[in-house]
Amino acid sequence: MHNRPESGGGRLDDAARAGWLYYVAGNTQDQIAAKLGISRQTAQRLVSLAVSERLIKVRVDHPIANCLELAERLRARFALDLVEVAPSDPASPSTTLGIAEAAAAEIERRLGSTEPIVMAIGTGRTLKAAIEQLPSMDCPRHKVVSLTGNISPDGSAAFYNVIFTMSDRVKARSFPMPLPVIASSPQEREMLLSQPMIQPTLELAARADVTFVGIGDLGPNAPLYEDGFITKAELKALQKAGGVAEIVGWAFDHEGRLIEGITNDRVSSAPIPSRESSLVVALAMGERKLPGIVAAMNRRLINGLITDERTAAAILAK
C-alpha cells in the first residue's frame, strides 16, 4: 500500500496547491510561501511532495517532446544504448539535416572526455556532414581510427572518408586505413590486411570505446555503386542475394545477416566493433534507409542510433 503523509488529505491539498502555484502559475518558492503563509522551506517540501505523490504531471508543449518520446520508444523496442531523434523539416529533401548536427554534438561530447578514448569512424555523406559541424578542438589524449579504406578505385582519396578532416578538426592522433575500400580479389584483401602497418590499426579499431558509422542503402542509387566502389552487376548480385544495406562496405540482408561472397569477401574494412564492449552508433534517416536501419538494430549490428522524427515514426510503425 502506498504510504500517505500523517496529516492525510489536508497535507496533500496543500501540496497540490503549492505544486499548482509553482508549475502552472510560475511562482517562485518565496512567492508560494508568502501566498500560503508558510516558510520557504515548507513551500519547498510541499512542491517536492506534489511531485513524489504524482499530483503533478508535467507535459512539455514543444515539438522536441515528440522527438524525446520517439527516442524512448526506439530505445525500449530495440534495446539501444543511445538514441537521438532530431526534429524533421518536411520541406527539406536533405538526408543529413538535423542528424548531422545531433551527431556532431554527440561526437563533441565524447571527445570532451578527460579520460583517453578510442573513437572509430566509418564513412559516408551523413558522417562527413557531421564532422564538418565539429568545432576546432584540441584532443591529443584521444585516438581516432578509421574502419574503412580511404582509396577509391581510380587511386584517388575516397571523397567521403572523413578521418583526415576529423583529425584536423579535433587535433587527435588519427589512424587511417591506407587501403582500397574494396580489394580486387579476396587474395589481394588478405594480403593487404596482413601488412604489418595495417595490423595495429585493425587491433585499435577492435577495441574502440565508441563508433560512429553511416548506413548505405543498396537500392538503384546505392552509395557504393554511385561512388564507383562496386559495379552495376555486383549491385544487382547483392540485391538478388537479399542485400538491403551496408555499413562500412559490409553488405547485409533484411535480417542483418552479412551476404556471403560477392563483394563482402573483398571488403577491406575492419569488422564492426563489438557491441558488447563498444557503443556503435549509426547516423541514418530517410525512407531508402529504413530496411537497413531496422535490420541493423534487430541483428544488433549497432546499439545506438541518431535519426530524425519522420524516420523514427516510420520505424515504429513497422
C-alpha positions as CSV (number, residue, x, y, z in Angstrom):
1,M,0.0,0.0,0.0
2,H,1.2,3.5,-0.9
3,N,2.1,5.4,2.3
4,R,0.4,8.8,2.7
5,P,1.7,11.6,4.9
6,E,0.5,11.5,8.5
7,S,-1.6,14.7,8.1
8,G,-3.6,13.0,5.4
9,G,-5.7,14.7,2.7
10,G,-5.1,18.2,4.1
11,R,-1.3,17.9,3.6
12,L,-1.9,16.6,0.0
13,D,-4.3,19.5,-0.6
14,D,-1.5,21.9,0.4
15,A,1.0,20.1,-1.7
16,A,-1.3,20.2,-4.7
17,R,-1.9,23.9,-4.2
18,A,1.9,24.5,-3.9
19,G,2.6,22.4,-6.9
20,W,0.0,24.3,-9.0
21,L,1.4,27.7,-7.9
22,Y,4.9,26.5,-8.9
23,Y,4.5,24.5,-12.1
24,V,1.4,26.2,-13.6
25,A,1.2,29.7,-12.2
26,G,5.0,30.1,-12.3
27,N,5.5,31.3,-8.8
28,T,8.8,31.1,-7.0
29,Q,9.1,29.2,-3.7
30,D,9.3,32.5,-1.9
31,Q,6.1,33.7,-3.5
32,I,4.4,30.4,-2.7
33,A,5.5,30.8,1.0
34,A,4.0,34.3,1.1
35,K,0.7,33.3,-0.6
36,L,0.2,30.3,1.7
37,G,1.6,31.9,4.8
38,I,4.3,29.3,5.3
39,S,8.1,29.2,5.4
40,R,10.1,28.9,2.3
41,Q,11.4,25.5,3.5
42,T,7.8,24.3,3.9
43,A,6.9,25.5,0.5
44,Q,9.9,23.6,-1.0
45,R,8.8,20.5,0.8
46,L,5.2,20.8,-0.4
47,V,6.4,21.2,-4.0
48,S,8.6,18.1,-3.7
49,L,5.7,16.2,-2.1
50,A,3.4,17.2,-5.0
51,V,6.0,15.6,-7.4
52,S,6.7,12.4,-5.3
53,E,2.9,11.8,-4.8
54,R,2.4,12.3,-8.6
55,L,-0.1,15.1,-8.0
56,I,1.7,17.0,-10.8
57,K,2.1,15.7,-14.3
58,V,4.4,17.7,-16.5
59,R,3.7,17.9,-20.2
60,V,6.3,19.5,-22.4
61,D,4.4,21.5,-25.0
62,H,7.1,21.8,-27.7
63,P,7.9,19.8,-30.9
64,I,11.0,18.4,-29.2
65,A,8.7,16.5,-26.9
66,N,7.7,14.2,-29.8
67,C,11.4,13.5,-30.5
68,L,12.0,12.5,-26.9
69,E,9.0,10.2,-26.9
70,L,10.1,8.6,-30.2
71,A,13.6,8.1,-28.9
72,E,12.4,6.4,-25.7
73,R,10.2,4.1,-27.7
74,L,13.0,3.1,-30.1
75,R,15.3,2.6,-27.1
76,A,12.8,0.2,-25.5
77,R,11.8,-1.7,-28.6
78,F,15.4,-2.3,-29.9
79,A,17.3,-2.3,-26.6
80,L,19.5,0.5,-27.8
81,D,22.1,2.1,-25.6
82,L,21.9,5.6,-27.2
83,V,19.1,7.2,-29.3
84,E,18.9,10.7,-30.5
85,V,15.9,11.8,-32.6
86,A,16.2,15.2,-34.3
87,P,13.1,17.2,-35.5
88,S,12.2,16.7,-39.2
89,D,11.8,19.5,-41.7
90,P,9.0,18.4,-44.0
91,A,10.1,20.9,-46.7
92,S,13.7,19.8,-46.8
93,P,14.9,17.0,-49.2
94,S,18.2,16.7,-47.2
95,T,19.2,13.3,-45.9
96,T,21.6,14.8,-43.3
97,L,19.7,17.9,-41.9
98,G,19.3,17.7,-38.2
99,I,21.0,14.4,-37.6
100,A,24.4,15.8,-38.8
101,E,24.1,18.5,-36.1
102,A,22.9,16.0,-33.5
103,A,25.8,13.6,-34.3
104,A,28.3,16.4,-34.2
105,A,27.1,17.3,-30.7
106,E,27.4,13.7,-29.6
107,I,30.9,13.3,-31.1
108,E,32.0,16.6,-29.4
109,R,30.6,15.4,-26.1
110,R,32.6,12.1,-26.3
111,L,35.8,13.9,-27.3
112,G,35.3,16.2,-24.3
113,S,36.1,13.3,-22.0
114,T,39.0,13.8,-19.7
115,E,39.8,10.1,-19.9
116,P,41.5,8.9,-23.1
117,I,39.2,7.1,-25.6
118,V,39.4,5.3,-28.9
119,M,36.8,6.5,-31.4
120,A,36.2,4.5,-34.5
121,I,34.8,6.3,-37.6
122,G,33.1,4.9,-40.7
123,T,32.4,6.9,-43.8
124,G,29.6,8.4,-45.9
125,R,27.7,11.5,-46.6
126,T,26.0,11.8,-43.3
127,L,29.1,11.3,-41.3
128,K,31.0,13.8,-43.4
129,A,28.3,16.4,-42.8
130,A,28.5,15.7,-39.1
131,I,32.3,16.1,-39.0
132,E,32.1,19.4,-40.8
133,Q,29.9,20.6,-38.0
134,L,32.6,20.0,-35.3
135,P,34.3,22.9,-33.7
136,S,38.1,23.1,-33.5
137,M,39.2,21.0,-30.6
138,D,42.5,20.0,-29.0
139,C,42.2,16.3,-28.1
140,P,45.8,14.8,-28.1
141,R,44.7,12.3,-25.4
142,H,42.3,10.6,-27.8
143,K,42.8,8.2,-30.7
144,V,40.6,8.3,-33.8
145,V,40.7,5.3,-36.1
146,S,39.2,4.7,-39.5
147,L,37.2,1.5,-40.0
148,T,37.5,1.6,-43.8
149,G,40.0,2.2,-46.5
150,N,40.4,5.6,-48.0
151,I,41.4,4.9,-51.6
152,S,38.9,4.9,-54.5
153,P,39.1,2.5,-57.4
154,D,40.9,5.1,-59.5
155,G,43.6,5.6,-56.9
156,S,42.3,8.9,-55.6
157,A,41.4,9.6,-52.0
158,A,37.8,8.5,-51.2
159,F,35.7,11.6,-51.1
160,Y,33.5,10.6,-48.2
161,N,36.3,9.2,-46.0
162,V,36.4,11.6,-43.0
163,I,39.4,10.5,-40.9
164,F,41.7,13.3,-42.2
165,T,39.1,16.0,-41.9
166,M,38.3,14.9,-38.4
167,S,41.9,14.6,-37.2
168,D,42.5,18.1,-38.5
169,R,39.4,19.5,-36.6
170,V,40.0,17.8,-33.3
171,K,43.8,17.5,-33.2
172,A,43.7,13.9,-32.1
173,R,46.0,11.1,-33.1
174,S,44.5,9.6,-36.2
175,F,44.9,6.1,-37.6
176,P,43.8,5.9,-41.3
177,M,43.4,2.7,-43.3
178,P,45.6,3.2,-46.3
179,L,43.8,0.6,-48.4
180,P,41.2,0.4,-51.2
181,V,37.7,0.3,-49.9
182,I,37.1,-2.9,-51.8
183,A,40.1,-5.0,-53.0
184,S,40.2,-6.5,-56.5
185,S,40.1,-10.1,-55.2
186,P,39.8,-12.0,-51.9
187,Q,43.5,-12.9,-52.2
188,E,44.5,-9.2,-52.5
189,R,42.4,-8.4,-49.5
190,E,44.1,-11.0,-47.3
191,M,47.5,-9.8,-48.5
192,L,46.7,-6.1,-47.8
193,L,45.2,-6.8,-44.3
194,S,48.2,-8.9,-43.3
195,Q,50.6,-6.0,-43.8
196,P,52.4,-5.0,-40.5
197,M,51.4,-1.4,-40.8
198,I,47.7,-2.3,-41.0
199,Q,47.6,-4.7,-38.1
200,P,47.9,-2.1,-35.3
201,T,45.0,-0.1,-36.9
202,L,42.8,-3.2,-37.0
203,E,43.6,-4.0,-33.4
204,L,42.9,-0.4,-32.4
205,A,39.5,-0.5,-34.2
206,A,38.6,-3.7,-32.4
207,R,38.8,-2.0,-29.0
208,A,37.1,1.2,-29.8
209,D,35.1,2.7,-27.0
210,V,32.6,4.4,-29.3
211,T,32.0,4.1,-33.0
212,F,30.1,6.3,-35.5
213,V,29.0,4.9,-38.8
214,G,26.6,5.6,-41.7
215,I,24.2,3.1,-43.3
216,G,24.2,3.0,-47.0
217,D,21.2,1.6,-48.9
218,L,21.6,-1.0,-51.7
219,G,18.9,0.4,-53.9
220,P,19.4,1.7,-57.5
221,N,21.3,4.7,-56.2
222,A,23.4,2.9,-53.7
223,P,26.4,5.0,-52.5
224,L,28.7,2.0,-53.1
225,Y,27.7,2.0,-56.7
226,E,27.4,5.7,-57.3
227,D,30.8,6.3,-55.8
228,G,32.4,3.7,-58.1
229,F,33.3,1.0,-55.5
230,I,31.1,-1.7,-57.0
231,T,29.8,-2.4,-60.5
232,K,26.2,-2.4,-61.6
233,A,26.4,-6.2,-61.9
234,E,27.7,-6.5,-58.4
235,L,25.0,-4.3,-57.1
236,K,22.4,-6.4,-58.8
237,A,24.0,-9.6,-57.4
238,L,23.8,-8.1,-53.9
239,Q,20.2,-7.2,-54.4
240,K,19.4,-10.7,-55.7
241,A,21.1,-12.2,-52.6
242,G,18.7,-10.2,-50.4
243,G,21.1,-7.3,-49.6
244,V,19.3,-4.1,-48.3
245,A,22.1,-2.0,-46.9
246,E,25.8,-1.8,-45.9
247,I,27.9,-0.5,-43.1
248,V,31.5,0.5,-44.0
249,G,31.1,-1.7,-47.1
250,W,29.8,-4.8,-45.3
251,A,26.5,-5.7,-47.1
252,F,23.7,-7.3,-45.2
253,D,20.1,-8.6,-45.8
254,H,16.8,-7.6,-44.2
255,E,17.6,-9.7,-41.2
256,G,21.0,-8.1,-40.7
257,R,23.0,-11.2,-41.9
258,L,26.1,-10.5,-43.9
259,I,25.8,-11.5,-47.5
260,E,28.2,-14.4,-48.3
261,G,30.7,-13.8,-51.1
262,I,30.0,-11.3,-53.9
263,T,31.7,-8.1,-52.5
264,N,31.9,-9.0,-48.8
265,D,34.9,-11.3,-49.4
266,R,36.8,-8.3,-50.9
267,V,35.9,-5.6,-48.3
268,S,39.0,-4.2,-46.7
269,S,37.2,-2.6,-43.8
270,A,37.7,-3.6,-40.2
271,P,34.9,-5.6,-38.7
272,I,32.3,-3.6,-37.0
273,P,33.5,-3.2,-33.3
274,S,31.8,-5.4,-30.7
275,R,28.5,-4.1,-29.4
276,E,29.3,-5.8,-26.1
277,S,32.3,-3.6,-25.4
278,S,31.7,-0.6,-27.7
279,L,28.9,1.8,-28.4
280,V,28.3,1.6,-32.2
281,V,26.1,4.5,-33.3
282,A,24.6,4.7,-36.8
283,L,23.6,8.0,-38.4
284,A,20.8,7.5,-40.8
285,M,17.5,8.9,-41.9
286,G,15.1,8.7,-44.9
287,E,12.8,6.1,-46.4
288,R,15.5,4.4,-48.5
289,K,17.4,3.6,-45.4
290,L,14.5,2.2,-43.4
291,P,15.1,-1.5,-44.2
292,G,18.8,-1.2,-43.4
293,I,18.2,0.7,-40.1
294,V,15.7,-1.9,-38.9
295,A,17.9,-4.8,-39.9
296,A,20.9,-3.4,-38.2
297,M,19.0,-2.8,-35.0
298,N,17.3,-6.2,-35.0
299,R,20.6,-8.0,-35.6
300,R,22.4,-5.7,-33.2
301,L,25.0,-4.6,-35.7
302,I,24.5,-1.3,-34.0
303,N,23.4,-0.4,-30.5
304,G,22.9,3.3,-31.0
305,L,21.0,5.4,-33.5
306,I,20.8,9.1,-34.5
307,T,17.9,9.7,-36.8
308,D,15.0,12.2,-37.4
309,E,11.5,12.0,-36.1
310,R,9.9,11.1,-39.5
311,T,12.2,8.1,-39.8
312,A,11.7,7.2,-36.2
313,A,8.0,7.2,-36.6
314,A,8.2,5.1,-39.7
315,I,10.4,2.5,-37.9
316,L,8.0,2.3,-35.0
317,A,5.0,1.9,-37.4
318,K,6.5,-1.3,-38.9
